[in-house]
Structure formats: structure tokens, C-alpha cells
Amino acid sequence: MSAEPAASTRTPVILGLLPFGGVVLFVIAEIVAFVATGGRDFLQTTVMNAVLFLIGSAALGAAIAHLFFGPAIARSIGWQPGPFQFEVGAANAAIGVSAIVVGAAFGPDAWLGPILAALVFLVLAGIGHIRDIVKKRNFSINNAGPILFLDFLAPIVTLALWIWLTAS
């Protein structure tokens, strides 16, 4: 009688990269916008692209990862799988959908809503990851890796751009 091989606990790389799709789409959208307009209204276009892609698409990528691949994502964060994955996925889906709808259909005055929702959720999630690093020495890739920077940079940069746009 031979033993069955243990199931792999490694998270497929693509799952960990889903939230970074928004960064890639943002860069592409910025290049296209600049080439198409020659830089006219570049700040407003940049803020819109940040809402659509840095907030919206990134959140939808995280939603897909947490909702459909929750146990693998939890392990990649260094946590035990549990029902929190569904709730995190639902929160990301709400942020992503609202950012895409508001970013595409409304102007700068409406963009602040999804920016603030993402800022509160992601910065607090980032603080939670830092606490886990400090208290439990959890240096798992999706706890202490690049996603940690995305938690802080995407919403803070988007808010700063929005403030710059609306103050000018």
C-alpha cells in the first residue's frame, strides 16, 4: 500500500497577482490616454484611471481571489482558511464594483466615495498585516510581500491625486 502524495499547499502565482492586474491596467490606460490626448486633461484622466484600475480593477482581482480561491489565498497570507475569506472577498467586490461604476459614469465629485472606502479598508488591512508581521513573525508572501505596499499606496496615491485635482 503506497501513501498518497500530500496535496500542494502552494498558491498558484496567478492568484497572488490578481490584485496587481489593476496596476498593469492603470499603466496601460495612462499611456493610451497620453498618446490619445497629448496630455490634455491629464490629471483628471489620471485620477479617473486610478479610481477605475488602482481601486476598481485591483479590488475585483482581490475579490475573485478571496471568493473563489479562499483557502489557497488564506494559506498564502499565512493564515488558516476560514469564513473570513468570503467576507473579505465580498468587501473587495463592493469596493471594486462601486469604483468602476462611479469612475466610469460620474465625475470627480463622486470619485471620493470609492476612494475613501478603499482607503479605510486597505489601510486597515495593511495595518493588520503589519501587526501579524510584528506579533507572529508572519512573513508569508501575501502578508509581508508586495501586496502590503499595494494596501497603502493605491488608495493613498489615489486620494492625493484626487485632492490635487479638486484643489486646482
ABEGO torsion letter per residue (X at the ends): XBBBBBBBABBBAAAAAAAAAAAAAAAAAAAAAAAAAGGBGAAAAAAAAAAAAAAAAAAAAAAAAAAAAAAAAAAAAGBBBBAAAAAAAAAAAAAAAAAAAAAAABBAAAAAAAAAAAAAAAAAAAAAAAAAAAAAGBABAAAABAAAAAAAAAAAAAAAAAAAAAAX
